[in-house]
């Protein structure tokens, strides 16, 4: 089975809702989605992220690491949360992403992990 990253993106065209009732609905829907995904046996890990402003960027240097306030990318789109799942193929991962997108009311990108070399 392949592992997939299902990532939730926020952007100006899909902002985080200001309405507490809408946010509560999204939280409840995501909780139900998480429970369904866990029951399927495909759940590996998942979680929501704090806003990009809370990030710290660490860069390697010849001396001490350099740490700056984030976010790293100067972009309108930002990662808001993610799930890592195992699925038999991309089609199954896409089906789960569609359910996750409906639950969180936003776009979900699906990317397979690189294959690990066999030991």
N, C-alpha and C positions, 0 to 999 in steps of 0.2 A: 504494500500500500504506500502511496505517496503522501507526503505531508504538504498541505497548502496553507498559505497565509490569506485570510479573508480580511481585508483592511477597510475600515470605515473612514471616509474622507469628508471633511467640512470645507466649504468654499463659499464665496459670496453668493453663488447661485443655489447653495444648499447650506444656509447658515444654521447655527445652533438656535433652536427656537427660544424666544424670550418668554413665551407664555408658560407659566409653571404647569398648567394643566396638560399642555402638549408634551412637555418634558416628562411629566409623570406617566403619561400614556406610553411614551417611548421606553421608559425604564421598565414598565410592566411587560410590554411586548418583548423586550430584549431578555428579561428574566425568563419568560415562557419559552422563547427561542433557545436560550442557554440550556434549560431543563430538557427540552426535546433533543438537542444536540448531544447532551451528556448521556441521555437514555439510549441514543443510537449507537454509542460506543465509539463514535468518531471524534469526540472532543479530546483535544490535547491540552489546550490552555486558551484563555481569552481574558480580555479586560479593556476597560476604558482608560483613556489617558487624561491627565490634567491639561489645561490649555498650553499652547506652544510657549507662551511667555514664561512658564515655569521651568523650561528646559535649561540645562547647562551643557555647553559644547566643550568637549575635551579634545585637544589636538596634541599629538605627539610632537616633540621637538628634540633637538640634540641634547638639551639640558632637561629642565623640568617640564612636565606637561603644561600646556597653556589652557586655561579655563576661562570661558567667556559666557555671559548670559545668552541664552538661546532666543529664538530658535535658530537652528543652523541655516535653513534655507530661507531666502527672501522670496516667498511665494504666497499666492493667495490661497492655495489649497494646503490643508494641514491634516495630518493623520490624527484621528480622534479616538480610535480604538481598533481592536482586532480580535480575531479568533485564529487559532492554529488547529487544523483538523487533519485527520487521516482519512483518505477516501480512495476507493479502488481506481478511480479515473477522474479526469477533468469534468466530465458531464455531471457526475455526482457532486463534485465540489461546487459546480455552478448552480446546481439545484439548491444546495445549502446556502450559497451566497444570495440567491433570490429571496429565500426565506429571511435571511439576516437583514437584507436591504429593506424588506417590508417591515420588519420588526423595529429597526432603528430609524426608519423613514429617511434614508439617505443612500448614496451610492456605496457599493462595496466592490473593491478590486480583488481579483483572485490571482494569486501567483504561486506556482509550485516551488518548493524548496529544491535546491540543487541536490542531485543524488550524491550520497556519501560513498567514497571508495570502500570496497569490501576489504576487510582486514585479513 
